Amino acid sequence: MGVEELTNPLLAGFWNETRLRSDLVPVPRSAEPPDPGMNPIWMRIAEVLGLGYGERSGSVITKGKTLMRARTTPSAGALYPFEVLVAFRGQGDYLLYHYDAAGCSLRRLAALDPAEVAGLLSPGPGAGPDPLSPGTDGAEGLPDALVAVVARPWLAMRKYGRRGYLYTHLDGAHAATNIALAGADAGLTPVVRLRFDRRALSRVFGLDDLCREPQALVTLTAPAPGTPATGGAPAGSAGRPVNPFAVPIWRHEDGPGLEAPDAPEREAWGLVSPVSTYHQPRPLPLRFGTTASVRPGGTGRSGAPVALAGRDAGPGTSGPAGGPTENFGAVVLGRQSAKGFLAKPLDAGALGRTLAAARGRVAVDCADGPPAGLRLLVRHVDGVPPGAYEYDPEGHRLLPVGGDGGTEEAVVAACMNQGVAADCALLLALHAPVRQLLGERGQQGLAELHFHAASTAQRLCLGAAAEDIGITCLGGFDAGRIAELALLEPEEEVIYVLASGVADENAVKWDRAPIAYSHGYGPGQPGT
């Protein structure tokens, strides 16, 4: 018996009790398939995911004042109410993985039949082949990966109520757009599909009865051997940075499926059934092509157009698919949401180059879909008088509409009393004749419209990051007050709002707190 045991038997007993012991039971080595992580195309796609929807440097305050690492795309309340599933093309089957951005891993879920994958991408009778992804009629021409952005509405609805369902469309579209841009930058051919059969994809991907809605499908195709790449060099090669915060752990054995919904989530799923494209599909003919997400501006009413800098340059403007972007990796890793603004004017040249990013085009299966208009409420921009302007992407100019930019009190009230908007240099409002489009296109129109709005917002965020100016997306706003300040026509309704200006690095953005501050709920306000 040692000295310590004689003097402190309780401590000695604790030490003995907590020792780890193992039984001599032989553990058979599992028969693992060949490591698909060695496949260079798979590795390139993993790097695309890291840049498109991975974690980055910095952190954000979330519900309960906890910290989480920031990501390359924004989200209302930092909730990220969606999941990313990736079907990689293997030697025979497709292999389905769950991309866990927070856990930095790719976890295998199941093997998929290539014939069923081909069925998901089939243009259908009379539609003709897909010119953006040649050869999808047969297994030999299938894409190297299908990236499905799958909404989980409950994650947003438990904080924002039924409106949270709209945030799944916006947040997921940010990620889908960024993944497509990252894919183009890595030399792959991305195509965003919104008119696919959501129920069929749910069945093939094993999502039935999980209260999840596939909302966007991005196919990524590598060029055939010997074909010159249309984009940049693969990520990780010289001049193409990888995301050092999103190098995934590959888990190749089939593991547990996605988290099952509980009773409150099932109840929320039922609440969105009247407005969900999953529940109420309205098949629209496929229209393949490249399209801008911002519709051309009309004519100004109160003066001569204002020419903008950056007409021939800007993130996402090169290439028919909206990419690759020069220095995309560095720009996307530097993107962040401004928490507040300083009472300083914004440089007009930087604004012009930021808006140039919105001119980028994306390859889609809904080229005839409804794009959004972009109205600016200018408050403090050097050389640009305060007032409302419509952005014309074709001429890259501002068309004066009128007004005086509004008072600080009016702007903050229109943004649901969010202090982040107090000293912004301008508001950017994405708008459309929503009621008309809903009547014409139903739930599918709602999905496509919100995709285009968020796609534009993501490009604006990248443009702002490249110019080192502050920008933040606002999902909580009084649509009527924004429309009045921006002098929108009666049929035009606001879909999405961004605030921009000189960033205040010391500010706090309260929409990530447990209370929905972005909806006007805060100390001393109704609903708290």
RODO-2510 file (C-alpha; in nm, 4 decimals, decimal comma):
residues 528
     n   res          X          Y          Z
     1     m     0,0000     0,0000     0,0000
     2     g     0,1411     0,3393    -0,0995
     3     v     0,1668     0,6509     0,1093
     4     e    -0,1151     0,8327    -0,0744
     5     e    -0,3557     0,5438    -0,0175
     6     l    -0,2794     0,5500     0,3521
     7     t    -0,3361     0,9245     0,3789
     8     n    -0,6202     0,9705     0,1278
     9     p    -0,8090     0,6462     0,0578
    10     l    -1,1009     0,8311    -0,1077
    11     l    -0,8725     0,9843    -0,3693
    12     a    -0,7032     0,6501    -0,4309
    13     g    -1,0431     0,4836    -0,4652
    14     f    -1,1577     0,7450    -0,7165
    15     w    -0,8441     0,6949    -0,9244
    16     n    -0,8966     0,3205    -0,9321
    17     e    -1,2675     0,3523    -1,0137
    18     t    -1,2130     0,5798    -1,3116
    19     r    -0,9436     0,3738    -1,4824
    20     l    -1,0347     0,2611    -1,8320
    21     r    -1,0304    -0,1132    -1,8943
    22     s    -1,0977    -0,3129    -2,2074
    23     d    -1,2093    -0,6695    -2,2620
    24     l    -0,9982    -0,8919    -2,4835
    25     v    -1,2745    -0,9286    -2,7428
    26     p    -1,1570    -0,9507    -3,1049
    27     v    -1,3081    -0,6757    -3,3198
    28     p    -1,3369    -0,7768    -3,6863
    29     r    -1,2021    -0,5268    -3,9362
    30     s    -1,4886    -0,3803    -4,1361
    31     a    -1,4880    -0,4368    -4,5095
    32     e    -1,4775    -0,0786    -4,6291
    33     p    -1,5203     0,0139    -4,9937
    34     p    -1,2307     0,1839    -5,1691
    35     d    -1,1832     0,5300    -5,0270
    36     p    -1,3851     0,7599    -5,2547
    37     g    -1,2011     1,0516    -5,1016
    38     m    -0,9160     0,9560    -5,3335
    39     n    -1,1326     1,0346    -5,6352
    40     p    -1,0014     1,3729    -5,7561
    41     i    -1,3442     1,4829    -5,8811
    42     w    -1,4990     1,4026    -5,5442
    43     m    -1,2239     1,5950    -5,3719
    44     r    -1,2837     1,8911    -5,5988
    45     i    -1,6573     1,8814    -5,5244
    46     a    -1,5858     1,8644    -5,1514
    47     e    -1,3745     2,1785    -5,1865
    48     v    -1,6623     2,3420    -5,3751
    49     l    -1,8933     2,2612    -5,0839
    50     g    -1,6443     2,4096    -4,8404
    51     l    -1,6318     2,7384    -5,0279
    52     g    -1,9990     2,7374    -5,1199
    53     y    -2,1448     2,6475    -4,7805
    54     g    -1,8678     2,5834    -4,5320
    55     e    -1,7648     2,7436    -4,2095
    56     r    -1,5220     3,0341    -4,2204
    57     s    -1,3244     3,2439    -3,9764
    58     g    -1,5236     3,4414    -3,7223
    59     s    -1,8226     3,3541    -3,5089
    60     v    -2,1783     3,4681    -3,4517
    61     i    -2,3941     3,4875    -3,1410
    62     t    -2,6877     3,2476    -3,1567
    63     k    -2,9863     3,1595    -2,9463
    64     g    -2,8917     3,1418    -2,5804
    65     k    -2,5867     3,3666    -2,6353
    66     t    -2,3805     3,0714    -2,7540
    67     l    -2,1210     3,1058    -3,0264
    68     m    -2,1075     2,9204    -3,3561
    69     r    -1,8587     2,9531    -3,6371
    70     a    -1,9744     3,1750    -3,9197
    71     r    -2,0415     3,0316    -4,2663
    72     t    -1,9815     3,1514    -4,6178
    73     t    -2,3527     3,2254    -4,6703
    74     p    -2,5879     3,4244    -4,4453
    75     s    -2,9008     3,2979    -4,2727
    76     a    -3,1904     3,4601    -4,0889
    77     g    -3,1008     3,4397    -3,7212
    78     a    -2,8023     3,2170    -3,8097
    79     l    -3,0459     2,9211    -3,8053
    80     y    -2,9621     2,7640    -4,1461
    81     p    -3,2992     2,5861    -4,1759
    82     f    -3,1910     2,3423    -4,4440
    83     e    -2,9643     2,0468    -4,5054
    84     v    -2,7283     1,9763    -4,7923
    85     l    -2,7258     1,6268    -4,9425
    86     v    -2,4758     1,5294    -5,2113
    87     a    -2,5020     1,2337    -5,4477
    88     f    -2,1527     1,1566    -5,5834
    89     r    -2,1168     0,9506    -5,8968
    90     g    -1,9128     0,6380    -5,8265
    91     q    -1,7950     0,3443    -6,0315
    92     g    -2,1435     0,1992    -6,0445
    93     d    -2,3973     0,3537    -5,8114
    94     y    -2,4327     0,7065    -5,6933
    95     l    -2,3415     0,7391    -5,3257
    96     l    -2,5494     0,9782    -5,1165
    97     y    -2,3780     1,1807    -4,8432
    98     h    -2,4974     1,4334    -4,5890
    99     y    -2,2770     1,7439    -4,5860
   100     d    -2,2636     1,8624    -4,2257
   101     a    -2,1164     2,2131    -4,2350
   102     a    -2,1082     2,2517    -3,8563
   103     g    -1,9537     1,9076    -3,8030
   104     c    -1,7282     1,9501    -4,1062
   105     s    -1,8014     1,6025    -4,2384
   106     l    -1,9449     1,4125    -4,5319
   107     r    -2,1408     1,1178    -4,3919
   108     r    -2,2623     0,8459    -4,6242
   109     l    -2,6345     0,7703    -4,6141
   110     a    -2,7083     0,5265    -4,8965
   111     a    -2,6304     0,4028    -5,2462
   112     l    -2,8566     0,5254    -5,5281
   113     d    -2,9509     0,3585    -5,8541
   114     p    -2,8114     0,5618    -6,1491
   115     a    -3,1324     0,4927    -6,3407
   116     e    -3,3345     0,6625    -6,0670
   117     v    -3,0929     0,9558    -6,0662
   118     a    -3,1297     0,9828    -6,4424
   119     g    -3,5062     0,9872    -6,3942
   120     l    -3,4783     1,2852    -6,1597
   121     l    -3,2949     1,4825    -6,4287
   122     s    -3,4991     1,3726    -6,7279
   123     p    -3,6413     1,6766    -6,9101
   124     g    -3,9609     1,4811    -6,9748
   125     p    -4,1525     1,4099    -7,2943
   126     g    -4,1394     1,6852    -7,5513
   127     a    -3,8901     1,8992    -7,3594
   128     g    -3,5833     1,7911    -7,5553
   129     p    -3,2364     1,7344    -7,4086
   130     d    -3,0815     1,9584    -7,1498
   131     p    -2,8356     2,1782    -7,3446
   132     l    -2,6678     2,2946    -7,0251
   133     s    -2,5662     1,9451    -6,9189
   134     p    -2,5286     1,7355    -7,2350
   135     g    -2,5933     1,3664    -7,2188
   136     t    -2,8283     1,3484    -6,9211
   137     d    -3,0572     1,1262    -7,1273
   138     g    -2,8262     0,8324    -7,0571
   139     a    -2,6180     0,7072    -6,7657
   140     e    -2,2900     0,7862    -6,9446
   141     g    -2,3631     1,1585    -6,9452
   142     l    -2,4918     1,1997    -6,5910
   143     p    -2,3362     1,4707    -6,3748
   144     d    -2,0572     1,3978    -6,1306
   145     a    -2,2671     1,5185    -5,8381
   146     l    -2,6163     1,6285    -5,7452
   147     v    -2,6284     1,8762    -5,4571
   148     a    -2,9753     1,8962    -5,3029
   149     v    -3,0601     2,1879    -5,0757
   150     v    -3,3339     2,0433    -4,8570
   151     a    -3,5410     2,2749    -4,6401
   152     r    -3,6322     2,1802    -4,2857
   153     p    -3,8981     2,4464    -4,2175
   154     w    -3,9329     2,3746    -3,8468
   155     l    -3,5842     2,5072    -3,7743
   156     a    -3,6968     2,8557    -3,8809
   157     m    -4,0649     2,8342    -3,7891
   158     r    -4,0005     2,7687    -3,4206
   159     k    -3,8554     3,1209    -3,4005
   160     y    -4,0248     3,3115    -3,6820
   161     g    -4,3605     3,1372    -3,7093
   162     r    -4,5092     3,0600    -4,0470
   163     r    -4,2966     3,3307    -4,2097
   164     g    -3,9987     3,1102    -4,1305
   165     y    -4,0982     2,8957    -4,4276
   166     l    -4,0085     3,1845    -4,6605
   167     y    -3,6691     3,2061    -4,4917
   168     t    -3,5985     2,8461    -4,5894
   169     h    -3,6337     2,9514    -4,9538
   170     l    -3,4120     3,2564    -4,9085
   171     d    -3,1432     3,0896    -4,6976
   172     g    -3,1316     2,7777    -4,9163
   173     a    -3,1072     2,9882    -5,2322
   174     h    -2,8094     3,1760    -5,0875
   175     a    -2,6354     2,8399    -5,0421
   176     a    -2,7408     2,6979    -5,3817
   177     t    -2,6185     3,0098    -5,5620
   178     n    -2,2887     3,0111    -5,3764
   179     i    -2,2308     2,6406    -5,4447
   180     a    -2,2998     2,6994    -5,8146
   181     l    -2,0562     2,9923    -5,8201
   182     a    -1,7926     2,7887    -5,6363
   183     g    -1,8444     2,5030    -5,8817
   184     a    -1,7958     2,7294    -6,1821
   185     d    -1,4872     2,8768    -6,0203
   186     a    -1,3431     2,5251    -5,9780
   187     g    -1,3876     2,4449    -6,3478
   188     l    -1,7114     2,2455    -6,3141
   189     t    -2,0358     2,3093    -6,4998
   190     p    -2,3141     2,3977    -6,2536
   191     v    -2,6843     2,3958    -6,3358
   192     v    -2,9477     2,5009    -6,0814
   193     r    -3,2721     2,3102    -6,1098
   194     l    -3,5931     2,4365    -5,9506
   195     r    -3,8540     2,2573    -6,1634
   196     f    -3,7684     1,9034    -6,0618
   197     d    -4,0094     1,6535    -5,9085
   198     r    -3,9674     1,7153    -5,5351
   199     r    -4,1601     1,4081    -5,4307
   200     a    -3,9561     1,1851    -5,6613
   201     l    -3,6305     1,3235    -5,5232
   202     s    -3,7574     1,2713    -5,1682
   203     r    -3,8288     0,9093    -5,2485
   204     v    -3,4915     0,8465    -5,4151
   205     f    -3,2970     1,0288    -5,1412
   206     g    -3,4912     0,8633    -4,8582
   207     l    -3,6625     1,1803    -4,7318
   208     d    -4,0202     1,0564    -4,7220
   209     d    -4,2016     1,1299    -4,3953
   210     l    -3,9122     1,3397    -4,2599
   211     c    -4,0862     1,6809    -4,2922
   212     r    -3,8270     1,8070    -4,5397
   213     e    -3,8757     1,9795    -4,8739
   214     p    -3,6094     1,9658    -5,1483
   215     q    -3,6056     2,3197    -5,2853
   216     a    -3,3025     2,3473    -5,5122
   217     l    -3,0925     2,0924    -5,6970
   218     v    -2,7484     2,1876    -5,8278
   219     t    -2,5792     1,9482    -6,0696
   220     l    -2,2006     1,9666    -6,1015
   221     t    -2,0301     1,8179    -6,4062
   222     a    -1,6567     1,7985    -6,4710
   223     p    -1,5348     1,8516    -6,8273
   224     a    -1,4606     1,5382    -7,0272
   225     p    -1,0947     1,4345    -7,0381
   226     g    -0,9114     1,6459    -7,2924
   227     t    -1,1798     1,9157    -7,2915
   228     p    -1,0545     2,2637    -7,2008
   229     a    -1,2097     2,3755    -6,8736
   230     t    -1,4527     2,6662    -6,9045
   231     g    -1,3874     2,7802    -6,5494
   232     g    -1,0819     2,8205    -6,3339
   233     a    -0,8365     2,5671    -6,2055
   234     p    -0,9522     2,3247    -5,9368
   235     a    -0,9666     2,4588    -5,5844
   236     g    -0,6462     2,3925    -5,4015
   237     s    -0,4242     2,4449    -5,7059
   238     a    -0,2079     2,7520    -5,7452
   239     g    -0,4184     3,0646    -5,7116
   240     r    -0,7333     2,8761    -5,6086
   241     p    -0,7598     2,8667    -5,2294
   242     v    -0,9485     2,6010    -5,0398
   243     n    -1,1472     2,6823    -4,7293
   244     p    -0,9129     2,5957    -4,4394
   245     f    -1,2090     2,5849    -4,2001
   246     a    -1,4058     2,3284    -4,4032
   247     v    -1,1796     2,0353    -4,4847
   248     p    -1,4318     1,7535    -4,4365
   249     i    -1,3985     1,4240    -4,2577
   250     w    -1,5226     1,1495    -4,4895
   251     r    -1,7414     0,8850    -4,3271
   252     h    -1,7830     0,6189    -4,5938
   253     e    -1,9816     0,3528    -4,4094
   254     d    -2,3581     0,3796    -4,4228
   255     g    -2,4589     0,5471    -4,0989
   256     p    -2,7814     0,6549    -3,9335
   257     g    -3,0230     0,8557    -4,1396
   258     l    -3,1256     1,2145    -4,0869
   259     e    -3,2795     1,3241    -3,7600
   260     a    -3,6446     1,2201    -3,7330
   261     p    -3,9087     1,4901    -3,6753
   262     d    -4,0931     1,5184    -3,3457
   263     a    -4,4571     1,6172    -3,2913
   264     p    -4,4064     1,9991    -3,3087
   265     e    -4,2095     1,9632    -3,6317
   266     r    -4,4815     1,7497    -3,7861
   267     e    -4,7387     2,0093    -3,6868
   268     a    -4,5320     2,2846    -3,8499
   269     w    -4,4967     2,0696    -4,1624
   270     g    -4,8725     2,0555    -4,1870
   271     l    -4,8988     2,4328    -4,1571
   272     v    -4,6959     2,4907    -4,4740
   273     s    -4,8778     2,2324    -4,6863
   274     p    -5,1013     2,4920    -4,8609
   275     v    -4,7999     2,6992    -4,9739
   276     s    -4,5338     2,4342    -5,0274
   277     t    -4,4354     2,3227    -5,3771
   278     y    -4,3764     1,9781    -5,2307
   279     h    -4,7397     1,9487    -5,1194
   280     q    -4,8973     2,1463    -5,4050
   281     p    -4,6884     2,0847    -5,7168
   282     r    -4,7679     2,2748    -6,0331
   283     p    -4,5459     2,1302    -6,3062
   284     l    -4,4098     2,3981    -6,5377
   285     p    -4,2285     2,3270    -6,8663
   286     l    -3,8505     2,3190    -6,8365
   287     r    -3,6728     2,6134    -6,9939
   288     f    -3,2975     2,5642    -6,9887
   289     g    -3,0742     2,8664    -7,0261
   290     t    -2,8678     3,1251    -6,8457
   291     t    -3,0526     3,4125    -6,6906
   292     a    -2,9979     3,7093    -6,4651
   293     s    -3,1840     3,7198    -6,1355
   294     v    -3,2536     4,0948    -6,1670
   295     r    -3,5009     4,2112    -6,4261
   296     p    -3,4207     4,5115    -6,6465
   297     g    -3,5080     4,8487    -6,4995
   298     g    -3,7846     5,0669    -6,6371
   299     t    -3,7519     5,4366    -6,6997
   300     g    -3,6759     5,6994    -6,4386
   301     r    -3,9305     5,9666    -6,3559
   302     s    -3,7341     6,2477    -6,1962
   303     g    -3,4068     6,3014    -6,3761
   304     a    -3,1246     6,1681    -6,5877
   305     p    -2,9846     5,8190    -6,5229
   306     v    -2,6841     5,7904    -6,2932
   307     a    -2,3957     5,5989    -6,4527
   308     l    -2,2150     5,3552    -6,2243
   309     a    -1,8563     5,2377    -6,1956
   310     g    -1,7708     4,8737    -6,2634
   311     r    -1,9771     4,8247    -6,5770
   312     d    -1,7346     4,5705    -6,7229
   313     a    -1,6215     4,4037    -6,4014
   314     g    -1,7558     4,2608    -6,0828
   315     p    -1,7811     3,9320    -5,8953
   316     g    -1,9880     3,6773    -6,0842
   317     t    -2,0184     3,8741    -6,4087
   318     s    -1,7730     3,6761    -6,6221
   319     g    -1,8782     3,3600    -6,7990
   320     p    -2,2240     3,2513    -6,9171
   321     a    -2,2996     3,0719    -6,5909
   322     g    -2,2204     3,3659    -6,3695
   323     g    -1,8663     3,2571    -6,2904
   324     p    -1,5913     3,2014    -6,2306
   325     t    -1,5293     3,5051    -6,0176
   326     e    -1,1829     3,6494    -5,9961
   327     n    -1,0455     3,5699    -5,6490
   328     f    -1,3731     3,3988    -5,5599
   329     g    -1,2191     3,1944    -5,2784
   330     a    -1,0693     3,4960    -5,1041
   331     v    -1,3872     3,7001    -5,1533
   332     v    -1,6284     3,4361    -5,0245
   333     l    -1,4124     3,3639    -4,7195
   334     g    -1,4110     3,7357    -4,6408
   335     r    -1,7880     3,7766    -4,6688
   336     q    -1,9641     3,8688    -4,3476
   337     s    -2,2906     4,0276    -4,2419
   338     a    -2,2507     4,3792    -4,1077
   339     k    -2,3785     4,4175    -3,7525
   340     g    -2,4229     4,7924    -3,7819
   341     f    -2,3108     5,0974    -3,9766
   342     l    -2,1228     5,4198    -3,9118
   343     a    -2,2787     5,7544    -3,9995
   344     k    -2,0468     5,8016    -4,2963
   345     p    -2,1236     5,8313    -4,6692
   346     l    -2,0569     5,5389    -4,8988
   347     d    -1,8207     5,5730    -5,1922
   348     a    -2,0163     5,5814    -5,5196
   349     g    -1,7494     5,3829    -5,7043
   350     a    -1,7629     5,1036    -5,4474
   351     l    -2,1427     5,1002    -5,4758
   352     g    -2,1238     5,0702    -5,8531
   353     r    -1,8798     4,7822    -5,8401
   354     t    -2,0943     4,6089    -5,5771
   355     l    -2,4053     4,6403    -5,7924
   356     a    -2,2090     4,4991    -6,0869
   357     a    -2,2095     4,1669    -5,9039
   358     a    -2,5882     4,1508    -5,9413
   359     r    -2,5484     4,1344    -6,3195
   360     g    -2,4151     3,7793    -6,3058
   361     r    -2,6097     3,5046    -6,4769
   362     v    -2,6888     3,1545    -6,3598
   363     a    -2,7652     2,8401    -6,5613
   364     v    -3,1117     2,7165    -6,4641
   365     d    -3,3973     2,4968    -6,5808
   366     c    -3,6417     2,7889    -6,5400
   367     a    -3,4961     3,0570    -6,7639
   368     d    -3,8471     3,1977    -6,8148
   369     g    -3,8989     3,2277    -6,4379
   370     p    -3,9815     3,5538    -6,2633
   371     p    -3,6755     3,7644    -6,1732
   372     a    -3,6935     4,0385    -5,9121
   373     g    -3,6562     4,4127    -5,9552
   374     l    -3,3990     4,6006    -5,7492
   375     r    -3,4945     4,9363    -5,5956
   376     l    -3,2409     5,1437    -5,4004
   377     l    -3,3231     5,3914    -5,1277
   378     v    -3,0112     5,6088    -5,1285
   379     r    -2,9435     5,8054    -4,8106
   380     h    -2,5719     5,8838    -4,7935
   381     v    -2,3720     5,8073    -5,1098
   382     d    -2,1068     6,0484    -5,2357
   383     g    -2,2166     6,2093    -5,5588
   384     v    -2,5647     6,0512    -5,5649
   385     p    -2,8542     6,2669    -5,4383
   386     p    -3,0737     6,0997    -5,1725
   387     g    -3,3874     5,9363    -5,3033
   388     a    -3,5300     5,6229    -5,4634
   389     y    -3,3653     5,4674    -5,7696
   390     e    -3,4409     5,1640    -5,9832
   391     y    -3,1326     4,9625    -6,0785
   392     d    -3,1020     4,8795    -6,4478
   393     p    -2,8606     4,5844    -6,4812
   394     e    -2,8458     4,6010    -6,8609
   395     g    -2,7215     4,9600    -6,8647
   396     h    -2,5594     4,9304    -6,5196
   397     r    -2,7117     5,2553    -6,4066
   398     l    -2,9520     5,4007    -6,1526
   399     l    -3,2812     5,5404    -6,2790
   400     p    -3,4081     5,8184    -6,0494
   401     v    -3,7608     5,7688    -5,9226
   402     g    -3,7929     6,0472    -5,6647
   403     g    -3,8155     6,1033    -5,2914
   404     d    -3,5555     6,2200    -5,0443
   405     g    -3,4185     5,8978    -4,8919
   406     g    -3,6386     5,9120    -4,5815
   407     t    -3,5552     6,0020    -4,2239
   408     e    -3,3616     5,7759    -3,9908
   409     e    -3,6765     5,7170    -3,7884
   410     a    -3,8738     5,6160    -4,0976
   411     v    -3,6009     5,3816    -4,2201
   412     v    -3,5585     5,2108    -3,8831
   413     a    -3,9359     5,1732    -3,8438
   414     a    -3,9608     5,0205    -4,1920
   415     c    -3,6944     4,7693    -4,0863
   416     m    -3,8998     4,6571    -3,7847
   417     n    -3,7020     4,8808    -3,5460
   418     q    -3,3765     4,6995    -3,6084
   419     g    -3,0952     4,9249    -3,4956
   420     v    -2,8683     4,7803    -3,7638
   421     a    -3,0430     5,0032    -4,0205
   422     a    -3,0053     5,3306    -3,8276
   423     d    -2,6959     5,4659    -4,0033
   424     c    -2,6994     5,2629    -4,3241
   425     a    -2,6043     5,4521    -4,6380
   426     l    -2,8757     5,2849    -4,8420
   427     l    -3,1392     5,0120    -4,8484
   428     l    -3,1710     4,7684    -5,1383
   429     a    -3,5211     4,6281    -5,1859
   430     l    -3,5882     4,3295    -5,4129
   431     h    -3,9453     4,3449    -5,5378
   432     a    -4,1962     4,1894    -5,7786
   433     p    -4,5701     4,1809    -5,8552
   434     v    -4,6089     3,8927    -5,6130
   435     r    -4,9867     3,8480    -5,6207
   436     q    -4,9951     3,8356    -5,9984
   437     l    -4,7150     3,5792    -6,0074
   438     l    -4,8788     3,3638    -5,7431
   439     g    -5,1962     3,3593    -5,9486
   440     e    -5,0091     3,2659    -6,2648
   441     r    -4,7528     3,0206    -6,1270
   442     g    -4,8739     2,9165    -5,7832
   443     q    -4,6341     2,7722    -5,5282
   444     q    -4,3692     2,7119    -5,7938
   445     g    -4,3694     3,0838    -5,8718
   446     l    -4,3204     3,1612    -5,5032
   447     a    -4,0200     2,9281    -5,4911
   448     e    -3,8574     3,0630    -5,8083
   449     l    -3,9142     3,4266    -5,7157
   450     h    -3,7519     3,3829    -5,3757
   451     f    -3,4640     3,1941    -5,5335
   452     h    -3,3909     3,4824    -5,7703
   453     a    -3,4197     3,7372    -5,4889
   454     a    -3,1752     3,5475    -5,2679
   455     s    -2,9464     3,4716    -5,5610
   456     t    -2,9196     3,8441    -5,6258
   457     a    -2,8660     3,9098    -5,2553
   458     q    -2,5810     3,6559    -5,2423
   459     r    -2,4073     3,8193    -5,5364
   460     l    -2,4479     4,1588    -5,3715
   461     c    -2,2932     4,0193    -5,0534
   462     l    -1,9943     3,8961    -5,2554
   463     g    -1,9676     4,2270    -5,4379
   464     a    -1,9696     4,4138    -5,1070
   465     a    -1,7041     4,1809    -4,9641
   466     a    -1,4815     4,2460    -5,2650
   467     e    -1,5179     4,6214    -5,2084
   468     d    -1,4787     4,5979    -4,8300
   469     i    -1,8094     4,7701    -4,7615
   470     g    -2,0711     4,6619    -4,5113
   471     i    -2,3893     4,4812    -4,6094
   472     t    -2,6472     4,2704    -4,4312
   473     c    -2,9645     4,0878    -4,5359
   474     l    -3,2882     4,1784    -4,3568
   475     g    -3,5685     3,9255    -4,3623
   476     g    -3,7740     4,1239    -4,1121
   477     f    -3,9230     4,4412    -4,2577
   478     d    -4,2531     4,6259    -4,2969
   479     a    -4,3176     4,5700    -4,6659
   480     g    -4,5683     4,8562    -4,6869
   481     r    -4,3342     5,1106    -4,5307
   482     i    -4,0398     4,9990    -4,7444
   483     a    -4,2583     5,0317    -5,0552
   484     e    -4,3609     5,3849    -4,9542
   485     l    -4,0031     5,4969    -4,8930
   486     a    -3,8821     5,3391    -5,2183
   487     l    -4,1824     5,4763    -5,4154
   488     l    -4,2735     5,1345    -5,5532
   489     e    -4,5714     5,0964    -5,7832
   490     p    -4,8855     4,9596    -5,6104
   491     e    -4,8578     4,6137    -5,7703
   492     e    -4,4938     4,5729    -5,6665
   493     e    -4,4287     4,4066    -5,3294
   494     v    -4,1052     4,3811    -5,1365
   495     i    -3,9533     4,0322    -5,1095
   496     y    -3,6152     4,0906    -4,9488
   497     v    -3,4218     4,3881    -4,8105
   498     l    -3,0502     4,4534    -4,7662
   499     a    -2,8855     4,7398    -4,5817
   500     s    -2,5438     4,8651    -4,6826
   501     g    -2,2922     5,1272    -4,5790
   502     v    -1,9702     5,1742    -4,3865
   503     a    -1,9585     4,8830    -4,1419
   504     d    -1,9376     4,9407    -3,7668
   505     e    -1,7203     4,6565    -3,6403
   506     n    -1,8277     4,7123    -3,2777
   507     a    -2,2035     4,6815    -3,3298
   508     v    -2,4247     4,3865    -3,2247
   509     k    -2,6908     4,2397    -3,4531
   510     w    -2,9779     4,1223    -3,2361
   511     d    -3,1701     3,9157    -3,4909
   512     r    -2,9620     3,6150    -3,3789
   513     a    -3,0949     3,6376    -3,0251
   514     p    -3,3759     3,4061    -2,8993
   515     i    -3,6388     3,6790    -2,9467
   516     a    -3,7217     3,7617    -3,3080
   517     y    -3,5852     4,1155    -3,2975
   518     s    -3,5947     4,1285    -3,6760
   519     h    -3,9727     4,1039    -3,6487
   520     g    -3,9971     4,3939    -3,4107
   521     y    -4,0042     4,1875    -3,0935
   522     g    -3,7752     4,3323    -2,8326
   523     p    -3,7734     4,4992    -2,4920
   524     g    -4,0865     4,7052    -2,4448
   525     q    -4,2367     4,6021    -2,7788
   526     p    -4,5476     4,3943    -2,8472
   527     g    -4,4923     4,0218    -2,8472
   528     t    -4,2271     4,0071    -2,5762
***
